Amino acid sequence: MSYVTVGTENGADISIYYEDHGQGQPVVLIHGYPLDGHSWERQHRVLLAAGYRVIAYDRRGFGRSSQPTVGYDYDTFAGDLKALLEHLNLTDAVLVGFSMGTGEVTRYLGRHGSARGRKAGLLGAIPPFLLKTDDNPDGVDGQVFADIKAAIVKDRYAYFEDFFNNFYNVDKLAPARISDRAWQASFIVAAGASPFASYACVDAWLTDFRADLPNIDVPMLVIHGTEDRILPIDATANRLPELVKDLRLIRVEGGPHNIGWTYPDEVNQALLAFLTE
């Protein structure tokens, strides 16, 4: 088991767990909330078979990484990614994020530059800015996020049940594209996450990435489901082509939030084509 230390809390190390497999150009996979690095399994094996070196890690608070009560903001998350890239001395890397992981990719490239990153991929994108404000009228009303935090405090397990039903659009896609057992596997991973992180990450979802996006100077691929109920496409991915210099948007018709699991053929084909360009 491999770890990189990214900070301390009360004298104890905060460590990020990662797995590093294969040879070739590195592809770094950053998972979504509230899962872990193993949630990329339908991309991981395809990337390895295509000759890539694949690195997947668990965000602080999730999976096998430390579960501190500090650092649940995108400056820190991007710093954790930076520490991993430097620890492995990666160059020419492709950074691929899903859901919350798209925030790490965006903030890292926007703030730290592209010296170690050659391309970027966003699946189920959270940028540019999710919160509805006077200068962001297409965002989501803040009360939605207040209600999510209240639901997590009341009973995070009940919240996760509702969350995953919409994460996978179970009412439309089960059992053909999301089995009951796969749903349960996601729930088990979420239940094992830090209760503190499960709550604190909600505030991070409201991060404004609009200043980061114009600074991204690498090709970017965005893949987003048209029926995404977690991060609606009109509030997120559809706005990105105007904000990034070199960006291609692929819409997966009927796709839910987790398109990597439910539409793996479409996602993997698009991702491999992007990597080989």
ZAGUFI-312557 format. One record per residue (C-alpha): chain; x, y, z; residue number from 1; residue in three letters. Coordinates in nm, 3 decimals. Example, Ala and Ser with C-alpha at 12.3 -4.5 7.8 and 13.67 -1.06 7.14 Angstrom:
NODE,balum,xx,yy,zz,zase,lolum
NODE,A,1.230,-0.450,0.780,1,ala
NODE,A,1.367,-0.106,0.714,2,ser
This chain:
NODE,balum,xx,yy,zz,zase,lolum
NODE,A,0.000,0.000,0.000,1,met
NODE,A,0.140,0.339,-0.104,2,ser
NODE,A,0.089,0.672,0.066,3,tyr
NODE,A,0.213,1.029,0.036,4,val
NODE,A,0.203,1.264,0.336,5,thr
NODE,A,0.032,1.594,0.258,6,val
NODE,A,0.007,1.760,0.600,7,gly
NODE,A,-0.058,1.707,0.969,8,thr
NODE,A,-0.340,1.740,1.218,9,glu
NODE,A,-0.250,1.761,1.587,10,asn
NODE,A,0.090,1.611,1.512,11,gly
NODE,A,-0.047,1.314,1.315,12,ala
NODE,A,0.030,1.275,0.947,13,asp
NODE,A,-0.241,1.329,0.688,14,ile
NODE,A,-0.169,1.070,0.422,15,ser
NODE,A,-0.316,1.015,0.076,16,ile
NODE,A,-0.348,0.655,-0.041,17,tyr
NODE,A,-0.273,0.586,-0.407,18,tyr
NODE,A,-0.226,0.297,-0.647,19,glu
NODE,A,0.020,0.317,-0.936,20,asp
NODE,A,0.004,0.051,-1.208,21,his
NODE,A,0.128,-0.003,-1.561,22,gly
NODE,A,0.379,0.171,-1.784,23,gln
NODE,A,0.359,0.451,-2.040,24,gly
NODE,A,0.211,0.798,-2.026,25,gln
NODE,A,0.063,0.855,-1.680,26,pro
NODE,A,-0.311,0.904,-1.639,27,val
NODE,A,-0.414,1.030,-1.295,28,val
NODE,A,-0.772,0.949,-1.194,29,leu
NODE,A,-0.948,1.162,-0.930,30,ile
NODE,A,-1.273,1.017,-0.798,31,his
NODE,A,-1.609,1.167,-0.717,32,gly
NODE,A,-1.796,1.213,-0.389,33,tyr
NODE,A,-1.847,1.000,-0.182,34,pro
NODE,A,-1.651,0.718,-0.347,35,leu
NODE,A,-1.281,0.630,-0.373,36,asp
NODE,A,-1.019,0.549,-0.634,37,gly
NODE,A,-1.157,0.202,-0.702,38,his
NODE,A,-1.470,0.361,-0.850,39,ser
NODE,A,-1.270,0.399,-1.173,40,trp
NODE,A,-1.258,0.021,-1.231,41,glu
NODE,A,-1.438,0.038,-1.568,42,arg
NODE,A,-1.179,0.287,-1.695,43,gln
NODE,A,-0.877,0.150,-1.509,44,his
NODE,A,-0.858,-0.184,-1.687,45,arg
NODE,A,-0.918,-0.027,-2.031,46,val
NODE,A,-0.643,0.230,-1.979,47,leu
NODE,A,-0.397,-0.034,-1.864,48,leu
NODE,A,-0.479,-0.251,-2.166,49,ala
NODE,A,-0.415,0.049,-2.394,50,ala
NODE,A,-0.064,0.091,-2.255,51,gly
NODE,A,-0.102,0.372,-2.004,52,tyr
NODE,A,0.038,0.406,-1.654,53,arg
NODE,A,-0.266,0.455,-1.432,54,val
NODE,A,-0.256,0.629,-1.093,55,ile
NODE,A,-0.571,0.651,-0.882,56,ala
NODE,A,-0.587,0.795,-0.532,57,tyr
NODE,A,-0.838,0.843,-0.252,58,asp
NODE,A,-0.926,1.201,-0.159,59,arg
NODE,A,-0.858,1.295,0.204,60,arg
NODE,A,-1.152,1.179,0.413,61,gly
NODE,A,-1.240,0.894,0.178,62,phe
NODE,A,-1.128,0.539,0.104,63,gly
NODE,A,-0.795,0.441,0.257,64,arg
NODE,A,-0.666,0.798,0.293,65,ser
NODE,A,-0.652,0.974,0.628,66,ser
NODE,A,-0.976,1.116,0.763,67,gln
NODE,A,-0.882,1.450,0.920,68,pro
NODE,A,-1.119,1.731,1.012,69,thr
NODE,A,-0.921,1.992,0.817,70,val
NODE,A,-0.858,2.070,0.451,71,gly
NODE,A,-1.192,2.018,0.279,72,tyr
NODE,A,-1.154,2.299,0.028,73,asp
NODE,A,-1.028,2.303,-0.328,74,tyr
NODE,A,-0.707,2.490,-0.255,75,asp
NODE,A,-0.612,2.205,-0.022,76,thr
NODE,A,-0.745,1.932,-0.252,77,phe
NODE,A,-0.539,2.075,-0.538,78,ala
NODE,A,-0.240,2.091,-0.304,79,gly
NODE,A,-0.287,1.720,-0.228,80,asp
NODE,A,-0.286,1.645,-0.601,81,leu
NODE,A,0.025,1.859,-0.643,82,lys
NODE,A,0.201,1.668,-0.365,83,ala
NODE,A,0.119,1.335,-0.533,84,leu
NODE,A,0.240,1.450,-0.875,85,leu
NODE,A,0.565,1.576,-0.721,86,glu
NODE,A,0.609,1.264,-0.508,87,his
NODE,A,0.586,1.047,-0.820,88,leu
NODE,A,0.776,1.306,-1.028,89,asn
NODE,A,0.514,1.282,-1.300,90,leu
NODE,A,0.544,1.480,-1.622,91,thr
NODE,A,0.333,1.466,-1.937,92,asp
NODE,A,0.043,1.344,-1.720,93,ala
NODE,A,-0.323,1.340,-1.816,94,val
NODE,A,-0.540,1.452,-1.526,95,leu
NODE,A,-0.889,1.303,-1.532,96,val
NODE,A,-1.149,1.390,-1.271,97,gly
NODE,A,-1.505,1.279,-1.211,98,phe
NODE,A,-1.760,1.496,-1.028,99,ser
NODE,A,-1.576,1.644,-0.726,100,met
NODE,A,-1.254,1.535,-0.893,101,gly
NODE,A,-1.316,1.780,-1.177,102,thr
NODE,A,-1.264,2.054,-0.921,103,gly
NODE,A,-0.916,1.926,-0.833,104,glu
NODE,A,-0.820,1.917,-1.200,105,val
NODE,A,-0.950,2.269,-1.263,106,thr
NODE,A,-0.803,2.430,-0.951,107,arg
NODE,A,-0.470,2.252,-0.994,108,tyr
NODE,A,-0.423,2.364,-1.355,109,leu
NODE,A,-0.561,2.710,-1.285,110,gly
NODE,A,-0.336,2.776,-0.987,111,arg
NODE,A,-0.031,2.554,-1.034,112,his
NODE,A,0.000,2.544,-1.412,113,gly
NODE,A,0.058,2.267,-1.662,114,ser
NODE,A,0.426,2.183,-1.614,115,ala
NODE,A,0.329,1.831,-1.507,116,arg
NODE,A,0.001,1.799,-1.698,117,gly
NODE,A,-0.034,1.750,-2.073,118,arg
NODE,A,-0.414,1.708,-2.101,119,lys
NODE,A,-0.722,1.716,-1.880,120,ala
NODE,A,-1.050,1.528,-1.872,121,gly
NODE,A,-1.365,1.616,-1.679,122,leu
NODE,A,-1.651,1.365,-1.636,123,leu
NODE,A,-1.967,1.502,-1.477,124,gly
NODE,A,-1.813,1.846,-1.434,125,ala
NODE,A,-1.866,2.069,-1.132,126,ile
NODE,A,-1.713,2.390,-1.283,127,pro
NODE,A,-1.758,2.667,-1.362,128,pro
NODE,A,-1.962,2.779,-1.056,129,phe
NODE,A,-2.250,2.586,-0.910,130,leu
NODE,A,-2.402,2.843,-0.674,131,leu
NODE,A,-2.668,3.083,-0.798,132,lys
NODE,A,-2.564,3.444,-0.733,133,thr
NODE,A,-2.639,3.782,-0.886,134,asp
NODE,A,-2.353,3.738,-1.134,135,asp
NODE,A,-2.423,3.366,-1.180,136,asn
NODE,A,-2.798,3.342,-1.244,137,pro
NODE,A,-2.770,2.997,-1.406,138,asp
NODE,A,-2.645,2.837,-1.084,139,gly
NODE,A,-2.831,2.631,-0.824,140,val
NODE,A,-3.011,2.800,-0.536,141,asp
NODE,A,-2.812,2.798,-0.213,142,gly
NODE,A,-3.100,2.649,-0.015,143,gln
NODE,A,-3.046,2.322,-0.201,144,val
NODE,A,-2.702,2.286,-0.043,145,phe
NODE,A,-2.824,2.394,0.299,146,ala
NODE,A,-3.085,2.119,0.278,147,asp
NODE,A,-2.819,1.864,0.177,148,ile
NODE,A,-2.607,1.954,0.480,149,lys
NODE,A,-2.910,1.926,0.707,150,ala
NODE,A,-2.994,1.585,0.562,151,ala
NODE,A,-2.639,1.461,0.619,152,ile
NODE,A,-2.647,1.577,0.980,153,val
NODE,A,-2.985,1.415,1.039,154,lys
NODE,A,-2.897,1.078,0.883,155,asp
NODE,A,-2.615,1.058,0.633,156,arg
NODE,A,-2.698,0.697,0.544,157,tyr
NODE,A,-3.052,0.792,0.444,158,ala
NODE,A,-2.909,1.085,0.249,159,tyr
NODE,A,-2.669,0.854,0.062,160,phe
NODE,A,-2.960,0.629,-0.038,161,glu
NODE,A,-3.138,0.918,-0.205,162,asp
NODE,A,-2.812,1.052,-0.345,163,phe
NODE,A,-2.716,0.728,-0.519,164,phe
NODE,A,-3.063,0.681,-0.661,165,asn
NODE,A,-3.008,1.008,-0.846,166,asn
NODE,A,-2.635,0.948,-0.899,167,phe
NODE,A,-2.728,0.651,-1.119,168,tyr
NODE,A,-3.084,0.750,-1.224,169,asn
NODE,A,-3.193,0.417,-1.082,170,val
NODE,A,-3.559,0.467,-1.175,171,asp
NODE,A,-3.462,0.473,-1.545,172,lys
NODE,A,-3.140,0.276,-1.573,173,leu
NODE,A,-3.173,-0.015,-1.329,174,ala
NODE,A,-3.106,-0.299,-1.369,175,pro
NODE,A,-2.967,-0.276,-1.723,176,ala
NODE,A,-2.700,-0.014,-1.651,177,arg
NODE,A,-2.678,-0.017,-1.272,178,ile
NODE,A,-2.733,-0.341,-1.083,179,ser
NODE,A,-2.855,-0.355,-0.727,180,asp
NODE,A,-2.522,-0.503,-0.621,181,arg
NODE,A,-2.322,-0.221,-0.785,182,ala
NODE,A,-2.549,0.032,-0.615,183,trp
NODE,A,-2.490,-0.140,-0.281,184,gln
NODE,A,-2.115,-0.141,-0.338,185,ala
NODE,A,-2.119,0.237,-0.383,186,ser
NODE,A,-2.327,0.274,-0.067,187,phe
NODE,A,-2.081,0.066,0.134,188,ile
NODE,A,-1.789,0.283,0.021,189,val
NODE,A,-1.982,0.599,0.109,190,ala
NODE,A,-2.077,0.464,0.451,191,ala
NODE,A,-1.708,0.409,0.525,192,gly
NODE,A,-1.612,0.767,0.444,193,ala
NODE,A,-1.541,1.020,0.716,194,ser
NODE,A,-1.869,1.160,0.856,195,pro
NODE,A,-1.695,1.495,0.887,196,phe
NODE,A,-1.576,1.490,0.526,197,ala
NODE,A,-1.918,1.380,0.403,198,ser
NODE,A,-2.059,1.701,0.549,199,tyr
NODE,A,-1.769,1.943,0.493,200,ala
NODE,A,-1.732,1.866,0.122,201,cys
NODE,A,-2.073,2.018,0.048,202,val
NODE,A,-1.931,2.367,0.100,203,asp
NODE,A,-1.650,2.288,-0.144,204,ala
NODE,A,-1.909,2.221,-0.415,205,trp
NODE,A,-1.985,2.594,-0.412,206,leu
NODE,A,-1.632,2.692,-0.518,207,thr
NODE,A,-1.611,2.951,-0.796,208,asp
NODE,A,-1.376,2.819,-1.066,209,phe
NODE,A,-1.439,3.096,-1.316,210,arg
NODE,A,-1.098,3.256,-1.256,211,ala
NODE,A,-0.918,2.922,-1.296,212,asp
NODE,A,-1.066,2.819,-1.628,213,leu
NODE,A,-0.908,3.087,-1.855,214,pro
NODE,A,-0.565,2.991,-1.718,215,asn
NODE,A,-0.591,2.632,-1.840,216,ile
NODE,A,-0.357,2.597,-2.138,217,asp
NODE,A,-0.386,2.225,-2.213,218,val
NODE,A,-0.647,2.043,-2.424,219,pro
NODE,A,-0.952,1.950,-2.218,220,met
NODE,A,-1.219,1.687,-2.278,221,leu
NODE,A,-1.553,1.718,-2.098,222,val
NODE,A,-1.800,1.427,-2.095,223,ile
NODE,A,-2.136,1.486,-1.930,224,his
NODE,A,-2.470,1.307,-1.916,225,gly
NODE,A,-2.769,1.499,-2.048,226,thr
NODE,A,-2.984,1.359,-1.764,227,glu
NODE,A,-2.738,1.439,-1.484,228,asp
NODE,A,-2.946,1.511,-1.171,229,arg
NODE,A,-2.651,1.581,-0.941,230,ile
NODE,A,-2.471,1.840,-1.155,231,leu
NODE,A,-2.723,1.949,-1.419,232,pro
NODE,A,-2.559,1.994,-1.757,233,ile
NODE,A,-2.699,2.341,-1.822,234,asp
NODE,A,-2.548,2.473,-1.497,235,ala
NODE,A,-2.212,2.307,-1.557,236,thr
NODE,A,-2.071,2.144,-1.871,237,ala
NODE,A,-2.272,2.340,-2.128,238,asn
NODE,A,-2.110,2.660,-2.002,239,arg
NODE,A,-1.750,2.542,-2.024,240,leu
NODE,A,-1.672,2.574,-2.399,241,pro
NODE,A,-1.684,2.953,-2.369,242,glu
NODE,A,-1.445,2.955,-2.072,243,leu
NODE,A,-1.158,2.724,-2.175,244,val
NODE,A,-0.935,2.787,-2.477,245,lys
NODE,A,-0.915,2.429,-2.607,246,asp
NODE,A,-1.215,2.227,-2.492,247,leu
NODE,A,-1.427,1.955,-2.648,248,arg
NODE,A,-1.764,1.872,-2.494,249,leu
NODE,A,-1.925,1.532,-2.546,250,ile
NODE,A,-2.282,1.492,-2.425,251,arg
NODE,A,-2.394,1.139,-2.339,252,val
NODE,A,-2.760,1.128,-2.430,253,glu
NODE,A,-2.966,0.999,-2.139,254,gly
NODE,A,-2.658,0.967,-1.921,255,gly
NODE,A,-2.685,1.017,-1.543,256,pro
NODE,A,-2.417,1.163,-1.320,257,his
NODE,A,-2.194,0.858,-1.302,258,asn
NODE,A,-2.153,0.798,-1.673,259,ile
NODE,A,-1.821,0.619,-1.618,260,gly
NODE,A,-2.010,0.323,-1.471,261,trp
NODE,A,-2.340,0.337,-1.660,262,thr
NODE,A,-2.205,0.428,-2.006,263,tyr
NODE,A,-1.849,0.290,-1.996,264,pro
NODE,A,-1.823,0.212,-2.368,265,asp
NODE,A,-1.906,0.569,-2.468,266,glu
NODE,A,-1.682,0.718,-2.201,267,val
NODE,A,-1.386,0.489,-2.266,268,asn
NODE,A,-1.401,0.535,-2.642,269,gln
NODE,A,-1.402,0.913,-2.606,270,ala
NODE,A,-1.126,0.909,-2.347,271,leu
NODE,A,-0.896,0.682,-2.547,272,leu
NODE,A,-0.948,0.887,-2.861,273,ala
NODE,A,-0.859,1.203,-2.668,274,phe
NODE,A,-0.547,1.044,-2.521,275,leu
NODE,A,-0.415,0.932,-2.858,276,thr
NODE,A,-0.462,1.268,-3.037,277,glu
